[in-house]
Amino acid sequence: MKKAAKLISFLFLALMLVFSPSQSANEYFVKQHNSYVPFQKYYGSMDLVISGAKLKKDYSVKRPSVLHGIYITGWTAGTPRFEKLIAQAKGSGINAFVIDVKDATGYLSFESDIPFAREIGSNRRKISDLQKITRECIENGIYPIARIVVFKDPVLARHRKDLVVKKKNGAVFYDRSGLPWVDPYSKTIWKYNVDVAKEAIGAGFREIQFDYVRFPAVPSSLSLVYPANKSHISKADNIADFLRYATNELHKYGVKVEADVFGLVLSNKEDLGIGQNLEKMAQYADFICPMVYPSHYWSGSFGYSDPDAHPYEIVDHALKDGLSRLKKIHSKCKLIPYLQDFSLYHRYGIEQVKEQEKAVYDNGLKSWFMWNAANIYTFGAYK
C-alpha cells in the first residue's frame, strides 16, 4: 500500500509540473533571474508552455556548423519586411539572422521586463512579440542571433550621469555623432547588458553577439575620464574582463557568445586605443566577428591606395593576420567575419560580394555575416 501511495503521489506531482499554470513558472524566472530565462539548455516542454508554443513542435535548434547570416534592425524585424527577408533567405543559402535587440541608440527593440530598463526608459516596441520572431526564424531554418550594443548607450547616459564617460574638465564626452558613451568599467552596465542577453535567450535567441564592446575612439591628445576605473585597469584588460563575465553568465544557458571588433584589430597587435586586443578577447569569446569592410580601410592599407576597390585582397590580408595570431596562442576562438554588402566609394554588387566570400573560403573559414545598415541585400551573391 505504501508503494502504491508513493507512486500515486509521484504521478500527481509530475502532472502538476507539466500542467501547472505558466504564471508560476514565470514568477520563478522573475525571482531567480529578473528575466525570462529557460532553465533547460534548449526549449523543453515547460519552456514551450511558457512561450505559448504548441507542444507537438520542438523549437530547439542546433547551431549550424556553417553560418551565413545577415544583419537585421529591430525596426525591420517588426515590419512585414521581415517575412520578405525570410522568403529571400530560404532560397539563397542564408541560414542566420543577426537581429538588433539593443542598438546604438541605446533603445531596446522590445518591451523588457528588466527593472533597470524600465527605470532608464530604454524600452521600445519595435518588435511586438520577440518570441514570435525567433520561432518564425527557427521554423524556416534560420538561426536567430541577438545583437546587443554595449558601451555606446545614449539612453543610459542621459538617465545616469554617474555612469557617463567624461572629459578631464568634468564635461560629458560626446563622440563625432554627438552622442555620449557609458563607462566600460562600470559593473552596473555589464550586468544590464548581460540581463538583456538573458532576456533575449528566454525569447528564443540561440546566440548573443555583443557590438561596441570597446571604448570610444578618440585622438591620443584627448584624455577621457572613466569614473568606475578605481583600480587603474587597462582598457584591453577591462574589455577582456567584461567578456569573461558575460560568457561565464551566458554559457549557463547553452549559448555561444560573439564579439564584434574593428577589422584593424586583426592586424594591430595593440588595442587601437579602444581596448580591443585580439589575443585577450579570444580568451573568452567563442567567436570574434571582425568587420573587415574594404571601404573602412584607409589608403595604403596592405599596400593598396584604394582598398575599397580590392575586396578580395583586403579581406584576405586581414584574415591571414588574424588567423596567424590565433594559431600562435592555440586559441579555440573562431573568426566569423562581417563582410560588406553595401556601396561606399565603389558600387558593390554580386561580383564584389563574392570576392569577399572567396577570401573567407581561401583562408579555411566557412562562416560569414553580411552587413547592410538598410537591410537591402544582394541575395544572388550568397548562393
Salt bridges, closest charged atoms under 4 A:
ASP100 OD1 - ARG147 NH1 2.56
ASP103 OD2 - LYS126 NZ 2.64
ASP113 OD1 - ARG118 NH2 3.06
GLU139 OE2 - LYS57 NZ 3.59
ASP153 OD2 - LYS102 NZ 3.01
ASP162 OD2 - ARG160 NH2 2.86
ASP175 OD2 - LYS152 NZ 3.30
ASP195 OD2 - LYS191 NZ 2.68
GLU207 OE1 - ARG63 NE 2.69
ASP211 OD2 - ARG147 NH2 2.75
ASP237 OD1 - LYS280 NZ 2.77
ASP241 OD1 - ARG244 NH2 2.81
GLU249 OE1 - LYS198 NZ 2.77
GLU249 OE2 - LYS252 NZ 3.35
GLU279 OE1 - ARG325 NH2 2.69
ASP286 OD2 - HIS251 NE2 2.78
ASP306 OD2 - HIS346 NE2 2.59
GLU313 OE1 - HIS310 ND1 3.85
ASP316 OD1 - LYS320 NZ 2.71
ASP362 OD2 - LYS358 NZ 2.74
